[in-house]
Amino acid sequence: MQASEVPRAVAAAMSTASSLGLTVDDAVVLHDSNKLTLRLLPCDALARVAPVADQVAQFEVELAQRLVASGCPVAALEPRVEPRVHERDGFAVTLWTYYEPVTPREVSPAGYAHALARLHAGMRKIDVPTPHFTDRVEQARQLVANRDRTPALADADRELLGDTLGSLRRAIGERAAAEQLLHGEPHPGNVLTTENGLLFIDLETCCRGPVEFDLAHAPEEVGEHYPGVDHDLLRKCRILVLAMITTWRWDRGDQFPNGRRLGTEWLGRIRAAVDRNGLE
């Protein structure tokens, strides 16, 4: 979120929660990316705030309710207020349960794989309209092709990313693997370690595709413990996901910490992976 908008976003979250009967004297910023995530005190609720025009909060709220009801390991909405999107001062505010993190924070690969498999099992029972994972690949490909949005990307790197995204999208599609509803980005930053076990957050990236696409966002060791994995497909998905997140780092509007440094480092990893594995 733009720094100039943060004070207004915080105020919108605090006033929204107060109007719903929660006691709010302070807000602690936990995460700031496309959404602002706040811990509201002393009521101890979690608020997620985004500009109304840039969010899919209603989808996330409805999906979270269905997944929790199905017993999936996902973070629940705040039970003390009505589960809906609240709009205030141009922001969409959603209120969630705050989970106190447990220590140590390390997650075993087997535990991670088990939680993700449980999430996928629950998602197979739910039918909701979502984008296909290739839609997100296409968004990345268009960003690579847009020199105005990625002005610092060298021609050779632009070609590498474009070729990698296109070739792997086709190769993965040709595998005709079973597809289902996915989290979309179940990386460690979207996993909470709580007293209730591992819980996944940030459902706005949900899409359809093979489970290997989700696994490609998790640490490599996780794939060794997930049942029934197509490891060749997973290898392709890992290179594809790396190309996608590398592309986001070269967007001139990207605000990811150390984003450009990571983008440069990841380009080297993609080039090495392509040389080692090829794109066929």
Secondary structure by P-SEA (a helix, b strand, c coil): ccccaaaaaaaaaaaaaaaaccccccccccccccbbbbbbcccbbbbbbccccccaaaaaaaaaaaaaaacccccccccccccbbbbcccbbbbbbbbbcccccccccaaaaaaaaaaaaaaaaabbbbbbcaaaaaaaaaaaaacccccccccaaaaaaaaaaaaaaaaaaaaaccccccccccccccccccccccbbbccccccccccaaaaaaaccaaaaacccccaaaaaaaaaaaaaaaaaaaaacccccccaaaaaaaaaaaaaaaaaaacccc
